């Protein structure tokens, strides 16, 4: 679905209070007017322009290669779709894996990545700091035409070949373009590192990883130093914990899900749900028995919590509870 919009009023964002949960932050709100819905292919949506500026998270280099053929120059910022606290080790790991994917997929698509970077027709950047979650595509023509494509769509085949539902809107005009371009430039200048030709030889073998060639290291060398502010706040902790909880629960459920047929289809019937429930309950019972035989104690120094067999341990019990425990332990 594509909606053409026109901007009218913009409320600026107070970055200082953005992560302070005790303060209600001011949000960037673009007031738009619904004009019509158009049915367009991705080629039609991106056609008629010479320059591309994009921010994307989950991405398909195969689609990026298709898209780049439509533009004379392009600048792309790669953020991370996964939940991150942007610790130093996560930044290193994310940048290394991003470079690995870019090198491999560009080669598979027979596109000369190094030549494009060297002749300045392509500039790519990778996240180093807490980044916005916007997906925006700024298009500019040599004749002066300007368009902003925004919404939920990442730069991928899944998003633009209608393999999944997306919210896609666009705005034509210089006023909106200039405002969104300022956002792009602010992110580029403060939150990302340049993927240069020097960065591309980084090995995809973790044993041979050269940290000095990572984009963040190139920035440190260029600026002769950098300060990384760790995101030690409740918001980051909660979303990381939620992602971990979802992943743990997924792994518990997976063994009880029926296998797909040769076409990749799973038929889900009411009795299937009951069967999954029974197998899951049986599995939980077996796990509890194993825990009794092999108790598991987890001490988390980061969150200052302790778990015994999956249950939280009260680290500040009252005096009466301590006395009761001591009496219970007496022979």
PLY file of the C-alpha trace (Angstrom):
ply
format ascii 1.0
element vertex 331
property float x
property float y
property float z
element edge 330
property int vertex1
property int vertex2
end_header
0.00 0.00 0.00
1.36 3.41 -0.91
0.06 6.70 0.46
1.14 10.09 -0.82
1.51 12.61 1.99
2.29 16.30 2.47
4.05 17.61 5.59
2.68 20.58 7.50
3.84 20.73 11.12
6.89 19.15 12.74
7.51 18.76 16.48
11.18 18.43 17.34
12.57 15.60 19.48
14.29 16.25 22.81
17.26 13.88 22.63
18.46 14.58 26.18
15.26 13.21 27.68
14.66 10.47 25.11
15.69 7.60 27.37
14.75 9.16 30.73
11.56 7.33 31.69
10.82 9.95 34.35
10.36 12.61 31.64
7.69 12.54 28.94
9.72 13.23 25.78
8.68 15.36 22.83
8.36 13.21 19.70
9.13 13.96 16.08
5.64 14.00 14.57
5.12 14.67 10.87
1.56 15.81 10.23
0.47 14.22 6.95
-2.60 14.34 4.75
-4.06 11.19 3.17
-4.47 11.81 -0.56
-4.84 8.41 -2.25
-3.68 4.81 -2.43
-1.61 3.85 -5.48
-0.65 0.41 -6.78
3.03 0.55 -7.76
5.90 -1.84 -8.34
9.10 -1.10 -6.46
10.67 -0.03 -9.78
7.92 2.55 -10.32
8.22 3.79 -6.74
11.98 4.41 -7.08
12.08 5.52 -10.74
12.96 8.98 -12.03
15.73 9.81 -9.56
19.54 9.83 -9.65
20.62 9.90 -5.99
19.66 7.61 -3.10
20.12 8.11 0.66
18.79 5.23 2.78
18.56 3.96 6.35
17.80 0.25 6.63
17.96 -2.50 9.26
17.28 -6.02 8.11
18.42 -5.95 4.50
18.89 -8.11 1.43
22.05 -7.29 -0.51
20.43 -8.95 -3.52
17.71 -6.29 -3.46
20.26 -3.54 -2.73
22.18 -4.54 -5.88
18.97 -4.31 -7.94
18.20 -0.91 -6.43
21.69 0.52 -6.94
21.44 -0.06 -10.69
18.74 2.62 -10.80
20.92 5.34 -9.23
24.12 7.16 -10.17
25.13 7.59 -6.50
23.94 6.09 -3.22
24.59 6.38 0.52
23.29 3.58 2.77
23.28 3.34 6.57
23.02 -0.21 7.96
21.53 -0.52 11.43
20.90 -3.69 13.40
17.46 -5.30 13.45
18.34 -7.39 16.51
17.92 -6.08 20.03
21.23 -4.57 21.11
22.61 -2.71 24.10
25.42 -1.43 21.85
28.14 -2.69 24.18
31.63 -2.64 22.75
31.63 -6.37 22.01
28.25 -6.12 20.24
29.48 -3.26 18.08
32.55 -5.27 17.01
30.48 -8.40 16.32
27.74 -6.56 14.42
30.16 -4.64 12.22
32.20 -7.78 11.44
29.10 -9.80 10.45
27.69 -6.91 8.39
30.93 -6.65 6.40
30.97 -10.41 5.88
27.44 -10.39 4.45
28.05 -7.35 2.24
31.26 -8.77 0.73
29.80 -12.20 0.08
26.48 -11.05 -1.39
27.95 -8.33 -3.58
30.32 -10.93 -4.99
27.44 -13.35 -5.60
25.59 -10.58 -7.46
28.70 -9.86 -9.54
28.71 -6.20 -8.52
32.11 -4.53 -8.14
31.75 -3.21 -4.60
35.30 -1.87 -4.23
35.15 0.00 -7.55
31.85 1.66 -6.55
33.32 2.81 -3.23
36.56 4.03 -4.81
34.77 6.15 -7.44
32.41 7.57 -4.76
29.27 6.26 -6.46
28.53 4.22 -3.31
29.06 5.11 0.34
28.05 2.69 3.08
27.97 3.15 6.84
27.43 0.73 9.71
25.91 1.48 13.13
28.17 2.12 16.08
25.81 3.85 18.48
22.17 3.73 19.58
20.41 4.30 16.28
16.88 5.32 15.33
14.55 2.65 14.01
13.45 4.66 10.98
13.45 3.09 7.54
13.67 5.99 5.11
14.71 6.32 1.48
15.53 9.78 0.15
15.46 10.11 -3.63
16.78 13.10 -5.57
16.96 13.78 -9.29
19.41 15.97 -11.17
16.41 17.95 -12.40
15.45 18.86 -8.83
12.78 16.26 -8.10
12.72 14.96 -4.51
10.90 12.06 -2.83
10.93 10.44 0.62
9.78 6.82 0.99
9.11 5.76 4.57
7.28 3.21 6.67
8.08 -0.29 7.88
9.87 -1.59 4.77
13.54 -2.54 5.08
15.74 -2.64 1.98
14.93 -6.26 1.14
13.18 -8.53 -1.35
10.66 -9.52 1.34
9.61 -5.91 1.83
9.47 -4.65 -1.76
8.44 -7.82 -3.62
5.24 -8.13 -1.52
6.33 -11.26 0.34
5.06 -9.68 3.56
2.76 -6.80 4.44
4.42 -3.43 4.82
3.30 0.11 5.55
4.83 2.18 2.74
4.17 5.89 2.19
5.88 8.57 0.17
6.11 12.35 0.15
7.19 14.39 -2.88
8.71 17.83 -2.42
11.73 19.72 -1.14
10.38 20.77 2.26
9.94 17.22 3.52
13.12 16.04 1.76
15.25 18.67 3.50
13.90 17.75 6.95
14.47 14.00 6.48
17.86 14.61 4.88
18.92 16.47 8.04
17.99 13.34 10.04
20.06 11.21 7.68
23.08 13.52 7.95
22.83 13.69 11.75
22.88 9.88 12.01
25.72 9.65 9.51
27.84 12.17 11.40
27.22 10.93 14.94
26.14 7.30 15.07
27.86 5.33 12.29
31.24 4.40 10.83
32.28 4.50 7.19
32.67 1.18 5.36
35.82 2.00 3.42
37.85 -0.15 1.06
40.26 -0.71 3.98
37.45 -2.32 5.98
36.49 -4.86 3.35
39.40 -7.31 3.80
38.10 -8.16 7.30
38.08 -11.95 7.45
34.84 -13.89 7.88
36.81 -16.39 9.97
36.50 -15.38 13.62
39.98 -16.78 14.33
41.47 -14.37 11.78
39.33 -11.30 12.58
41.43 -8.12 12.27
39.89 -5.61 14.68
42.00 -2.73 13.32
40.19 -3.04 9.98
36.68 -2.76 11.41
34.90 0.51 10.51
34.84 1.66 14.14
38.62 1.17 14.35
39.11 3.22 11.19
37.08 6.02 12.79
39.17 5.81 15.97
42.38 6.02 13.92
41.07 8.98 11.90
39.81 10.92 14.95
42.64 9.73 17.22
40.15 8.51 19.81
36.48 7.98 20.61
34.20 7.77 23.64
31.51 5.06 23.65
28.65 5.69 26.08
27.13 2.36 27.14
23.34 2.17 27.18
22.85 1.16 30.82
19.19 2.00 31.13
16.00 0.19 32.01
14.58 0.38 28.49
17.51 -1.46 26.93
17.55 -4.07 29.73
13.84 -4.79 29.33
13.90 -5.25 25.57
17.01 -7.43 25.73
15.42 -9.59 28.43
12.20 -9.86 26.39
14.14 -11.01 23.32
16.03 -13.58 25.39
12.80 -14.82 26.97
11.13 -15.20 23.56
14.12 -17.10 22.21
14.26 -19.41 25.25
10.54 -20.15 25.06
10.79 -20.75 21.31
13.48 -23.37 21.88
11.31 -25.08 24.50
8.29 -25.23 22.17
10.15 -26.19 18.96
10.55 -29.96 19.67
6.79 -30.36 20.00
5.78 -28.63 16.74
4.79 -31.04 13.92
7.09 -31.27 10.91
6.16 -29.40 7.73
5.31 -31.38 4.59
7.46 -31.34 1.44
5.89 -27.99 0.45
6.84 -26.42 3.75
3.24 -26.38 5.04
2.09 -27.28 8.55
-1.63 -28.05 8.91
-2.80 -26.76 12.28
-6.02 -28.38 13.54
-7.74 -28.20 16.97
-6.47 -31.69 17.83
-2.95 -30.57 16.79
-3.04 -27.85 19.44
-4.15 -30.40 22.07
-1.35 -32.76 20.99
1.25 -29.96 21.27
-0.13 -29.04 24.70
0.17 -32.63 25.97
3.71 -33.10 24.66
4.76 -29.72 26.08
3.31 -30.56 29.52
5.04 -33.96 29.48
8.30 -32.26 28.56
7.93 -29.75 31.41
7.27 -32.57 33.88
10.40 -34.40 32.74
12.42 -31.20 33.04
11.20 -30.65 36.61
12.24 -34.18 37.56
15.70 -33.59 36.07
16.01 -30.35 38.00
15.31 -32.17 41.25
18.07 -34.64 40.42
20.45 -32.02 38.98
19.63 -28.63 40.55
20.65 -25.59 38.51
21.86 -22.39 40.17
22.34 -19.29 37.98
24.02 -16.17 39.39
23.71 -13.11 37.16
26.24 -10.47 38.24
24.93 -7.90 35.73
21.35 -7.90 37.05
22.39 -8.95 40.59
19.86 -11.80 40.60
20.00 -15.50 41.44
17.83 -18.30 40.03
17.46 -21.84 41.39
15.83 -24.28 38.98
14.25 -21.45 37.04
12.80 -19.65 40.08
14.08 -16.34 41.42
15.82 -16.50 44.79
14.91 -13.78 47.29
18.26 -12.21 48.22
16.78 -9.99 50.94
14.62 -12.31 53.07
13.17 -11.02 56.34
14.31 -12.22 59.75
11.35 -14.52 60.25
12.02 -16.34 56.96
15.67 -16.85 57.92
14.66 -18.28 61.31
12.14 -20.61 59.68
14.76 -21.87 57.23
17.25 -22.49 60.04
14.68 -24.44 62.04
13.79 -26.51 58.96
17.47 -27.40 58.44
17.91 -28.70 61.99
18.22 -32.50 62.22
0 1
1 2
2 3
3 4
4 5
5 6
6 7
7 8
8 9
9 10
10 11
11 12
12 13
13 14
14 15
15 16
16 17
17 18
18 19
19 20
20 21
21 22
22 23
23 24
24 25
25 26
26 27
27 28
28 29
29 30
30 31
31 32
32 33
33 34
34 35
35 36
36 37
37 38
38 39
39 40
40 41
41 42
42 43
43 44
44 45
45 46
46 47
47 48
48 49
49 50
50 51
51 52
52 53
53 54
54 55
55 56
56 57
57 58
58 59
59 60
60 61
61 62
62 63
63 64
64 65
65 66
66 67
67 68
68 69
69 70
70 71
71 72
72 73
73 74
74 75
75 76
76 77
77 78
78 79
79 80
80 81
81 82
82 83
83 84
84 85
85 86
86 87
87 88
88 89
89 90
90 91
91 92
92 93
93 94
94 95
95 96
96 97
97 98
98 99
99 100
100 101
101 102
102 103
103 104
104 105
105 106
106 107
107 108
108 109
109 110
110 111
111 112
112 113
113 114
114 115
115 116
116 117
117 118
118 119
119 120
120 121
121 122
122 123
123 124
124 125
125 126
126 127
127 128
128 129
129 130
130 131
131 132
132 133
133 134
134 135
135 136
136 137
137 138
138 139
139 140
140 141
141 142
142 143
143 144
144 145
145 146
146 147
147 148
148 149
149 150
150 151
151 152
152 153
153 154
154 155
155 156
156 157
157 158
158 159
159 160
160 161
161 162
162 163
163 164
164 165
165 166
166 167
167 168
168 169
169 170
170 171
171 172
172 173
173 174
174 175
175 176
176 177
177 178
178 179
179 180
180 181
181 182
182 183
183 184
184 185
185 186
186 187
187 188
188 189
189 190
190 191
191 192
192 193
193 194
194 195
195 196
196 197
197 198
198 199
199 200
200 201
201 202
202 203
203 204
204 205
205 206
206 207
207 208
208 209
209 210
210 211
211 212
212 213
213 214
214 215
215 216
216 217
217 218
218 219
219 220
220 221
221 222
222 223
223 224
224 225
225 226
226 227
227 228
228 229
229 230
230 231
231 232
232 233
233 234
234 235
235 236
236 237
237 238
238 239
239 240
240 241
241 242
242 243
243 244
244 245
245 246
246 247
247 248
248 249
249 250
250 251
251 252
252 253
253 254
254 255
255 256
256 257
257 258
258 259
259 260
260 261
261 262
262 263
263 264
264 265
265 266
266 267
267 268
268 269
269 270
270 271
271 272
272 273
273 274
274 275
275 276
276 277
277 278
278 279
279 280
280 281
281 282
282 283
283 284
284 285
285 286
286 287
287 288
288 289
289 290
290 291
291 292
292 293
293 294
294 295
295 296
296 297
297 298
298 299
299 300
300 301
301 302
302 303
303 304
304 305
305 306
306 307
307 308
308 309
309 310
310 311
311 312
312 313
313 314
314 315
315 316
316 317
317 318
318 319
319 320
320 321
321 322
322 323
323 324
324 325
325 326
326 327
327 328
328 329
329 330
